[in-house]
Amino acid sequence: MKYTPGGHFGGAWLADDRLLFCMVPEKLLTIDLSKITCSVINLLVGCFGVLILFPKIYRAPFGPVPVRQYLKRIGLFLPNGAWRHILLGIVLAACTLSGMLAASILTGRYALDWSTINPGHILFS
């Protein structure tokens, strides 16, 4: 892993694609963390900063407010009628995927092969 001088991002020094929170355990424990592990570590550290440090310790940017009110003010809340947004997303995804399927069938180049479809394809399509 190479150190990139001046590589600063979000309060943590970069070394290749690793942030400080992954680089220090790797160096101290002489282990190699995968990218997904580093992503989860960075997500947890970021969540800690947003949910604990800013509203309770720094009291920024709204002053001393409860965490629920802080999250609502920064836009992290479930709006009324959120089920309609989810349903709309599912309907629009079905329209898009069925249009792609119809176009593939009409071109004559489509051959369904169930062995190439995995749960990741189904989940993220």
KAJOWO-V100058 format. One record per helix or strand of 3 or more residues. SS is the DSSP state (H for helix, E for strand). FROM is the first residue (numbers start at 0). TO is the last residue. Records with the same first field share a line. If there is no record, write none. Layout:
SS=FROM-TO / FROM-TO
This chain:
H=19-28 / 34-57 / 66-72 / 81-106 / 113-115 / 118-123
